Amino acid sequence: MSDQHGASGQGLRQRRQSNAAAAVETLVGAAKEVEAKVERALLLVWDELEDWRRDNAYIRGGYRPTSNSYRASLASVASIHNETVNIWSHLLGAVAFTVGGALLHGLVAPRYESASGADVLVFSCFFAGAFLCLGMSATYHAISNHSPDVAKWGNKLDYSGIVFLIVGSYVPTLYYGFFCHPALMTLYLYMICTLGAGCLVVSWFEHFRTPEWRPYRAMMFVALGTSGVVPVVQALLVESFEVLHRRMGLGWVLLQGALYILGAFIYAIRWPEKLAPGRFDIWGSSHQIFHIFVLLAAAAHLYGQAKAFDYHHSSMGAKC
């Protein structure tokens, strides 16, 4: 009889503990829901923004309040707002390319005895450019609600990252594509690095950021972005597309360019938020789509250069 009472009491205690745990879980869930609602309530709409924060009128809400605090801006990275996807897409991309670079070096470098420090250097330029571009982009979007001066500084970081990615991407392409023509390789590397340095100058120095210099700034970035056309045309005059596809991953380079152009076009025309203002405030805006296209373009370029590396160290690729 006492055993029955003991078992009954133990079962009662277990039910009470289970009910208590369920109640705590319910309270925690309710608290998180309330917290999320409060966070959403604290977000601003377009009409509440200061002029310096107004960029895309089709994004009607989801704006973080101006923080005037690095800590508050960085803390908001963990919440949901209209910069969340922009921040995390490139932050995770920066981590992925950093880890990917280390893994690629460990897996691919030992594959060929002919692999040298030059291979490591040119790939390091690409990975450094990708990390700087994506990391600077994530930083800019994280602190863009701080203050006018900090937002301007972050915007300079963002533009600088674009320069680093473009220049870093060209380095392995030119190295493998013009390996048998070292004079041309050197010429084109100097040309692209010079244009990149010019873009950095017009991005950072206030004298060149005035409205009078706007056309020249645009020309510098257009020149840098299209500077790869010259060596590609030069190479096509000497070799067939098939040879260049194997030697420098030309098909993947062209795919990279197409992805960049398509992403930039979507960003420029403000699609799809232009069709339904307010519907894509948090998810699916043109800027977010552009970020994804940047990641896809960088991945396509990396794959093409990995194929070029393989061909370069094969019996056929080693012949000039």
N, C-alpha and C positions, 0 to 999 in steps of 0.2 A: 504493500500500500504506500509506504514511504517512498519507494522507488517511483511509483506513478506520480506522486506529488512533486518529486524532484524533477522528473522529466517534464511535467507540465510547467513548472516554474522556469526551467531553462528555456523551454520553447517560448514562453511569454517574454522573457528577457531578450531573446533573439529577435522577436517581432518588434519589440520596442526599439531596439538598436537599429533594425532595418527601417522602421518608420522615421526614426530620428535622422538617419543618413539621407533618406529620401527627402525629408523636409529641408535639410541643409542644402542638398543639391538643388532643390526647387528655389530656395532663397538666393543661392549663388546665381542661378540662371536668371532670376528676376532682376537681380542687381545688375548683371551684365547688360540685360535688355534696357534697363533704365539708363545705365551709363551710355549705351549706344544712342538712345533717344536724346539724351542731353547733349552729346557730342554733335549730333545732327542739328539740333536746335541752335547750337552756338555757331554753326556755319553761316556764312553770309551769302546774299544774293547779289547779282550784278549791280543793282541800283545802290547798294550799300558800300561799294568799293571806292577807295580813293582813286583819283585819276591815274596815278602811276602804276596801279595794278590792273588797269583795264586793257585787255589784249584781244579777247575773242568774245564779242557780244552774243554769240550763239550759245555760249556756255553760261546758262542763266543762274546757276546756284552751285553749292558745294565748295565755296571759297572759305579758306581758313581766315580767321581774324588776323589783322596785322599784329605781330607778336612783339617786335622790338626786343627779342630775346632769342639767342641761339638755342638755349636749352628748350624753350617752348616750341620753336620751329622743329628741332630735331625730335622732340617727344611726339609731335604730331605725325611723324613718319609711321607710327604704329596704328594710326586711326584711319578712318575712311573719309576721303574728301576727293576733290577733283584733281589732285596731284598725286594720289596714292599710286596709281598705275604707272605714271611717268617716273616716279621715284624708284619703285621696286623693280620695274622692267629693266632699267639700266643698272641698278645696284646689283641685282642678281646676275645680270649679264657681265658686269665687271668681275664678279667673283668667279663666274663660269669660265671666262677667258683666262683668268689668272691660273686657276686650277688646271684648265685644259692645256695651257702652255707648259706647265710643269710635267703633266702626264705625257704630253706629246714628246717632250725632250727625253723622258725616261724610256719611252717605248720605241720611238723611231730612230733616235740618234745612234743607238748601237746596231741598227740594222745594216749599215754600210760602213766598211772600214774607211772609205773615202770621205765620209762626212767630216767636216772641219769646223773650226771656230767661225768661219765666214757664214756657214749655214746657221749656226746658233745666233750670230749677230743679226742677220737679216730677219729671222723669225722673231727675235727679241724686239726688233723695231716694230713689227706688226703687233705683237702682244702688248707692248708698252703703249702703242697708240690706241689700241682697243680699250685697255684698262683706263688710260687717262680720259679718253672720250666719254666712256660710259660712267666712270666715277665722277668726273666733273659735271656731267649732265645730271646725275642723281643728286649731287651736292647742290647744284643750282635750284633744282625743283624743290629740294627740301627746305632751303632757306629763302625762297623767293617771296615769302610773306613777312620777312623780318622788318625791312625798312627800305626806303628808296635807294640809299647808298649801297646797302648790302645786296639788294636785288640787282643793281647795276654791276656790282663786282661779280656776282654770281653769273650774270649774263656774259661777262667777259670770259669767265671760266668755261662756260658752255661753248662759246665760239672757239676758244683755244682748243678744246677737246676735239672739235670737228677737224681742225687743222692737223692735230697730232694723228688722228685716225687716217686721214687722207694721205699724209706723208708716210706714215708707218706702213700703210698698205702698199704703196708704190715700191718701197724698198725691195722686198723679196721678188716682186714681179719683174722689176728692172734687172735685178741681179741674175735671175735664172733666164729671163728672156734675152738678155744681151751679154750673157757670159762669154760668148765667143767674139764679142765686139766690145772689149773693155773701154775703148775711148768713148764710144757712144753711151755705154752704161754710165761712165763717170759724168759725161755732159748732162745727161737727163737727170741723174741724181742731184747734181748741183742746181739744175734748173728748178726742180721741184722743191728742194730744200730752201732755195732763195725765195720762191713764191710763198712757201709756207711761213718763212720768217717775215715777209712783207705783210701777210695776213695777220700775224700775231701783233705786229707793230700797229696796224690800223685798228686792231681790236682793243688794245690796251691803252694807248696814248690818247688822252682827251682831245688833243689838237686835231686828231684824225677822226674823231667821233662826232664832229659838228655836222649840221645838215649840208654844208657846202661840200664836205668830203663824202657824202653818202654815195654818189655815183662811183667814186674811185674805190670805196670799200667794196661795193658790189662787184666792180670789175676785177678786183684782186681775188675775191673768192670764186668768181666764175672762172678766172684764169687758172687758179689752183685746181678746181674741180675738173676742168676739161684738159688740163695739161697732159693727162695720160693719153689723149687722142694722138698727139704728135708722135710719141715713140711707137704706138700701135700701128699707125699708118706707115711709118718708116719700116717697121718690121715686116708688115704685109707686102711691102714692095720687094722684099728680099726672100721671104719664106712664105709657104702656103699656110692657110688657116689651120690645117691639120697639124702641121709641124709646130706652129706656135701654141696650139692648144695643148700639145704634149709638153712643150718646153717651158711655157710660162702660164699654163692654165688659162689661156685666153678666153675660152668659152665661159668659164666661171667668173673671170674678171668682167666680161660683158654682162653676165647675169647680175653681178654685184652692182654695176652701174645702173642697170634697168631697175633694180629694186630701190636704189637710192632715189632715182628720178621719180618713180611711181609714188614712193612714200612722201617725197617733197611736194609732188603735185597734189596729193590728197590733203596734205597739211595746208598748202597754199589756198585751195578752194574751200577749206573748212567743211569737208564732207566727212561724216554724214550729218553733223549737228546743224548745218545750214538748212537741211530739209525739215528738221524737227527741233527747233531751239528748246533746250531744257531737258530733252529726252536722253541725251548722251553726256550729261554733266559729269557723272561718276565713272561710267563704263562706256568704252567704244568711241571716244572722240577722235578727231583727226590727229591730234598731237600724240595720243596713245598709239594709234595705228602707225604713225611715222616712226615711233620708237621701236615697234616690233619689226618694221621693215629695215631699220638700221641693224638690228640684231641678225636678221636673216641675211642681209647683205654681207656683214662681217663674217658670218659662218660660211657663206658661199665662197668668199674670197679665201678664207683659211683652207677650205677643202681643195680649192684649185691650186693653192701654193704647196699643199702637202703632196698632191699629185705631181706637181712640177719638181719637187724635191726628189721623189721616187724616180722620175724619169731622168733627172740630172745625174743621179748616181747609178743608173743602169748602164749597161754596156753601150747602148745606142746614144743615150744622152751625154755621155762623156766625150763623144766625138764632136769636134768642131768642123 
